[in-house]
Amino acid sequence: MKLTASPTSPFARKIRILLAEKRIAFDLVEDSPWESDSGVPEINPLGKVPVLETDEGEVFFDSPVIAGYIEALDLPPHFIPGDAMAAVRVRQTEALADGILDAALLIRLESLRPTSAQMQDTAARQGAKIERGLQALEARLQTGHWFHEDKLSLADIAVGCALEYLDFRLPELGWRDLHPRLADFAARIGRRPSFVATRPHS
Ligand SMILES: N[C@@H](CCC(=O)N[C@@H](CS)C(=O)NCC(=O)O)C(=O)O
């Protein structure tokens, strides 16, 4: 299978980690959808990465759908529970982590515009979403090492990618100060070889 991704995309990183944890071989095609000559719009009409192409030529996006496809291959270990309600709960935590990333990306994109063209309230509005999201995640991590059933799941991988993206692009947030359980969690999951091997560098 082939995964098209930009090297620093946190959504693509979630999929790369999932594939690494499951020891599924894949070809990584680096392509930035921000470049004018990007081939991404030809495989994903939405022009976003990650995009996964199966050996049979079927194409999947966006990252939660790709994660669902990878799990549907039924190769251990499993990162989405077989029980339908438990799976919904894992996906809910994934959505929270992905939503934090959406907000962080908007702040980042706004910061790249000339100062005179920046929307003043974007950082505050999106920053508030990030903070509420972090509070919700901190509350979900009341006991145990992992978010669901004390077992590594897609939720943990998604949250780990979101927290490390904040470190990478918005270090000034200093999110660890108010979220000690998430800080412990980030340190723990960040030691996994799959996280170390995919950590973005500026
Ligand atoms: N919900 C999507 C979000 C993907 C996304 O926003 N990817 C960014 C890179 S991190 C992108 O390709 N942006 C290009 C664009 O918005 O035109 C997913 O989970 O795959």
The ligand as an SDF file (V2000), in Angstrom:
LIG
                    3D

 20 19  0  0  0  0  0  0  0  0999 V2000
   -9.4950   15.7320    8.6510 N   0  0  0  0  0  0  0  0  0  0  0  0
   -8.3460   15.5050    7.8130 C   0  0  0  0  0  0  0  0  0  0  0  0
   -7.3870   16.6940    7.9620 C   0  0  0  0  0  0  0  0  0  0  0  0
   -6.1940   16.5750    7.0330 C   0  0  0  0  0  0  0  0  0  0  0  0
   -5.4540   17.9020    6.9160 C   0  0  0  0  0  0  0  0  0  0  0  0
   -5.9390   18.9630    7.3120 O   0  0  0  0  0  0  0  0  0  0  0  0
   -4.2590   17.7940    6.3470 N   0  0  0  0  0  0  0  0  0  0  0  0
   -3.4780   19.0050    6.0920 C   0  0  0  0  0  0  0  0  0  0  0  0
   -2.0160   18.7420    6.3730 C   0  0  0  0  0  0  0  0  0  0  0  0
   -1.7260   18.5110    8.0850 S   0  0  0  0  0  0  0  0  0  0  0  0
   -3.6100   19.3570    4.6290 C   0  0  0  0  0  0  0  0  0  0  0  0
   -3.4180   18.4940    3.7960 O   0  0  0  0  0  0  0  0  0  0  0  0
   -3.9370   20.6040    4.3110 N   0  0  0  0  0  0  0  0  0  0  0  0
   -4.0170   21.0810    2.9740 C   0  0  0  0  0  0  0  0  0  0  0  0
   -5.2000   21.9560    2.7470 C   0  0  0  0  0  0  0  0  0  0  0  0
   -5.9940   22.1830    3.6810 O   0  0  0  0  0  0  0  0  0  0  0  0
   -5.3420   22.4410    1.6120 O   0  0  0  0  0  0  0  0  0  0  0  0
   -7.6850   14.1800    8.1970 C   0  0  0  0  0  0  0  0  0  0  0  0
   -7.8850   13.7330    9.3370 O   0  0  0  0  0  0  0  0  0  0  0  0
   -7.0130   13.5560    7.3540 O   0  0  0  0  0  0  0  0  0  0  0  0
  1  2  1  0
  2  3  1  0
  2 18  1  0
  3  4  1  0
  4  5  1  0
  5  6  2  0
  5  7  1  0
  7  8  1  0
  8  9  1  0
  8 11  1  0
  9 10  1  0
 11 12  2  0
 11 13  1  0
 13 14  1  0
 14 15  1  0
 15 16  2  0
 15 17  1  0
 18 19  2  0
 18 20  1  0
M  END
$$$$
